[in-house]
């Protein structure tokens, strides 16, 4: 019995630590460089969770797995709720700024807007996929699933690099991720063009076609928002300026 209690307490503690680790943290810095360093953990967190949600949604769609898609929807909803909490904090964040630090508020607002854009795309993908399967519509073709998995592989690597850059505060590494922007967007465009050709020549399922186009377009929106977020950090980061701590700023 004692061993069971110990195991239960250890599991409960670990679960609480994982939940705490995944929570987004409000920014309290008063300078752009301070906000960049302080919010980097949030970006790494969102990117990690987004990567998991996207991959799970694509895999679940391929396997017609409603349970996993339900989980993905819940995970997206939780992420959206946490970003909304950060947006609700904007008033107090701006009130706390010095007059000379207005650019910090512009940066922070832009970052939250882009995070919201990213999660909205993920939300659409998981919901549309769930609805399609739940309504017993015709499943995607093997060629479509294969193309989505090819995209997922590239996106997964891109997001892993992004997560690593923000976790390590290696903001100069962001340029290496940004260098892949056109390549990955072109890849999505190629998939869209292939589906256009299929639709003209052989496609017979309107619902199938609509879902596939929707996923590709939302994936493109997700990538554009992600790249805009990276550009925001890369352009705003100044390695010559040491970010002040909260105590120093006060």
C-alpha positions as CSV (number, residue, x, y, z in Angstrom):
1,X,0.0,0.0,0.0
2,X,2.8,2.4,0.9
3,X,4.5,1.7,-2.4
4,X,1.2,2.4,-4.3
5,X,0.8,5.7,-2.5
6,X,4.4,6.7,-3.3
7,X,3.9,5.8,-7.0
8,X,0.7,7.7,-7.0
9,X,2.2,10.8,-5.4
10,X,5.2,10.6,-7.8
11,X,2.9,10.4,-10.8
12,X,0.8,13.3,-9.6
13,X,3.9,15.4,-9.0
14,X,5.2,14.6,-12.5
15,X,1.8,15.4,-14.1
16,X,1.7,18.7,-12.3
17,X,5.2,19.5,-13.4
18,X,4.4,18.7,-17.1
19,X,1.3,20.9,-17.0
20,X,3.2,23.8,-15.4
21,X,6.0,23.3,-18.0
22,X,3.5,23.6,-20.8
23,X,1.8,26.8,-19.5
24,X,2.5,30.1,-21.2
25,X,4.0,32.8,-19.1
26,X,3.0,36.5,-19.0
27,X,5.7,38.9,-20.1
28,X,6.7,41.6,-17.5
29,X,9.8,43.1,-19.2
30,X,9.8,46.8,-20.1
31,X,12.2,46.7,-23.1
32,X,12.1,45.1,-26.5
33,X,15.2,43.0,-25.9
34,X,13.8,42.1,-22.5
35,X,10.5,40.9,-24.0
36,X,12.4,39.0,-26.7
37,X,14.4,37.0,-24.2
38,X,11.5,36.7,-21.7
39,X,9.0,35.5,-24.3
40,X,11.4,33.0,-26.0
41,X,10.3,30.2,-23.7
42,X,6.6,30.8,-24.7
43,X,7.5,30.6,-28.4
44,X,9.4,27.4,-27.9
45,X,6.4,26.0,-26.0
46,X,3.9,27.0,-28.6
47,X,6.0,25.7,-31.5
48,X,6.6,22.3,-29.7
49,X,2.8,21.9,-29.0
50,X,1.9,23.1,-32.5
51,X,4.3,20.5,-34.0
52,X,2.7,17.7,-32.1
53,X,-0.9,18.9,-32.9
54,X,-0.2,19.1,-36.6
55,X,1.5,15.7,-36.9
56,X,-1.1,14.0,-34.8
57,X,-3.9,15.6,-36.9
58,X,-2.4,14.4,-40.1
59,X,-1.7,10.9,-38.8
60,X,-5.2,10.6,-37.3
61,X,-6.7,11.8,-40.6
62,X,-4.8,9.1,-42.4
63,X,-6.0,6.4,-40.0
64,X,-9.5,7.8,-39.6
65,X,-8.8,8.1,-35.9
66,X,-11.5,10.2,-34.3
67,X,-10.2,9.8,-30.7
68,X,-6.8,11.3,-31.6
69,X,-8.5,14.2,-33.5
70,X,-10.6,14.9,-30.4
71,X,-7.5,15.1,-28.4
72,X,-5.9,17.4,-31.0
73,X,-9.0,19.7,-30.8
74,X,-8.7,19.8,-27.0
75,X,-5.0,20.6,-27.2
76,X,-5.6,23.4,-29.7
77,X,-8.4,24.9,-27.5
78,X,-6.1,24.9,-24.5
79,X,-3.4,26.6,-26.4
80,X,-5.8,29.2,-27.8
81,X,-7.1,29.8,-24.3
82,X,-3.6,30.4,-22.9
83,X,-2.8,32.9,-25.8
84,X,-6.1,34.7,-25.0
85,X,-5.0,35.0,-21.4
86,X,-1.8,36.7,-22.6
87,X,-3.8,39.0,-24.8
88,X,-6.0,39.9,-21.8
89,X,-2.7,40.9,-20.0
90,X,-1.8,43.4,-22.7
91,X,-3.5,46.3,-20.9
92,X,-1.4,45.8,-17.7
93,X,1.7,45.1,-19.8
94,X,1.3,48.5,-21.6
95,X,0.5,50.3,-18.4
96,X,3.7,49.1,-16.9
97,X,5.9,50.4,-19.8
98,X,8.0,53.6,-19.7
99,X,7.3,56.1,-22.4
100,X,10.6,55.3,-24.1
101,X,9.6,51.6,-24.4
102,X,6.5,51.9,-26.6
103,X,8.2,49.7,-29.2
104,X,8.1,46.9,-26.7
105,X,4.3,47.0,-26.7
106,X,4.2,47.0,-30.5
107,X,6.5,44.0,-30.6
108,X,4.5,42.1,-28.0
109,X,1.2,42.8,-29.6
110,X,2.5,41.6,-33.0
111,X,3.9,38.4,-31.5
112,X,0.5,37.6,-29.8
113,X,-1.4,38.3,-33.1
114,X,0.9,35.9,-35.0
115,X,0.6,33.2,-32.3
116,X,-3.2,33.5,-32.6
117,X,-3.0,33.2,-36.4
118,X,-0.9,30.0,-36.0
119,X,-3.3,28.4,-33.5
120,X,-6.4,29.4,-35.6
121,X,-5.0,27.4,-38.6
122,X,-4.3,24.4,-36.4
123,X,-7.8,24.7,-34.9
124,X,-9.3,24.7,-38.4
125,X,-7.3,21.7,-39.5
126,X,-8.2,19.5,-36.5
127,X,-11.9,20.5,-36.6
128,X,-12.3,20.1,-40.4
129,X,-10.6,16.7,-40.2
130,X,-12.7,15.5,-37.3
131,X,-16.0,16.7,-38.9
132,X,-15.1,15.0,-42.2
133,X,-14.5,11.6,-40.5
134,X,-17.4,12.0,-38.1
135,X,-19.8,12.6,-41.0
136,X,-18.5,9.4,-42.7
137,X,-17.3,11.3,-45.8
138,X,-15.0,9.5,-48.3
139,X,-11.5,9.2,-46.9
140,X,-8.6,10.9,-48.5
141,X,-6.8,9.1,-51.3
142,X,-3.4,7.4,-50.7
143,X,-1.7,10.0,-52.9
144,X,-3.2,12.8,-50.8
145,X,-2.2,11.2,-47.5
146,X,1.3,10.6,-48.9
147,X,1.6,14.3,-49.9
148,X,0.4,15.5,-46.5
149,X,2.9,13.2,-44.7
150,X,5.7,14.5,-46.9
151,X,4.7,18.1,-45.9
152,X,4.5,17.0,-42.3
153,X,8.0,15.7,-42.3
154,X,9.4,19.0,-43.6
155,X,7.3,21.0,-41.2
156,X,8.3,18.8,-38.3
157,X,12.0,19.4,-38.9
158,X,11.4,23.2,-39.4
159,X,9.5,23.5,-36.2
160,X,12.1,21.4,-34.3
161,X,14.8,23.8,-35.4
162,X,12.6,26.8,-34.4
163,X,11.9,25.3,-31.0
164,X,15.6,24.7,-30.5
165,X,16.6,28.3,-31.4
166,X,14.1,29.8,-29.0
167,X,14.9,27.3,-26.2
168,X,18.6,28.2,-26.4
169,X,17.9,31.9,-27.0
170,X,20.0,31.4,-30.2
171,X,18.3,34.2,-32.1
172,X,21.0,34.3,-34.8
173,X,19.9,30.7,-35.7
174,X,16.5,32.0,-36.8
175,X,18.0,33.1,-40.1
176,X,18.8,29.5,-41.0
177,X,15.1,28.6,-40.5
178,X,14.0,31.7,-42.5
179,X,16.2,30.7,-45.4
180,X,13.9,27.7,-45.9
181,X,10.8,29.8,-46.1
182,X,10.4,29.9,-49.9
183,X,11.3,26.2,-50.3
184,X,8.6,25.1,-47.9
185,X,5.9,27.5,-49.2
186,X,6.7,26.3,-52.8
187,X,6.2,22.7,-51.6
188,X,2.7,23.5,-50.4
189,X,2.0,25.3,-53.7
190,X,3.1,22.2,-55.6
191,X,0.7,20.1,-53.6
192,X,-2.2,22.5,-54.3
193,X,-1.4,22.4,-58.0
194,X,-1.3,18.6,-58.0
195,X,-4.7,18.5,-56.5
196,X,-6.0,21.1,-59.0
197,X,-4.9,18.7,-61.8
198,X,-6.4,15.7,-60.0
199,X,-9.7,17.5,-59.6
200,X,-9.9,18.4,-63.3
201,X,-9.0,14.9,-64.5
202,X,-10.2,12.3,-62.0
203,X,-11.5,13.5,-58.7
204,X,-15.1,12.5,-58.0
205,X,-15.6,13.5,-54.3
206,X,-16.4,17.2,-53.6
207,X,-16.1,16.8,-49.9
208,X,-12.7,15.0,-50.2
209,X,-11.4,17.8,-52.5
210,X,-12.7,20.5,-50.2
211,X,-11.1,19.0,-47.1
212,X,-7.7,18.5,-48.9
213,X,-7.6,22.0,-50.3
214,X,-8.6,23.5,-46.9
215,X,-5.8,21.6,-45.1
216,X,-3.2,22.8,-47.6
217,X,-4.4,26.4,-47.5
218,X,-4.5,26.4,-43.7
219,X,-1.1,24.8,-43.6
220,X,0.2,27.6,-45.8
221,X,-1.4,30.2,-43.5
222,X,0.2,28.5,-40.5
223,X,3.6,28.6,-42.2
224,X,3.2,32.2,-43.2
225,X,2.3,33.2,-39.6
226,X,5.2,31.1,-38.2
227,X,7.7,32.7,-40.6
228,X,6.3,36.2,-39.9
229,X,6.8,35.5,-36.2
230,X,10.5,34.4,-36.8
231,X,11.1,37.5,-38.9
232,X,9.6,39.7,-36.1
233,X,12.2,38.2,-33.6
234,X,15.1,38.2,-36.0
235,X,14.7,41.8,-37.1
236,X,14.0,43.1,-33.5
237,X,16.7,41.2,-31.7
238,X,19.9,43.1,-31.1
239,X,22.8,41.0,-29.8
240,X,24.7,44.1,-28.8
241,X,22.1,45.0,-26.1
242,X,22.2,42.9,-22.9
243,X,18.5,42.3,-21.9
244,X,17.8,43.9,-18.5
245,X,16.3,41.8,-15.8
246,X,13.0,42.7,-14.2
247,X,14.8,43.9,-11.0
248,X,17.1,46.1,-13.1
249,X,14.2,47.6,-15.0
250,X,12.4,48.4,-11.8
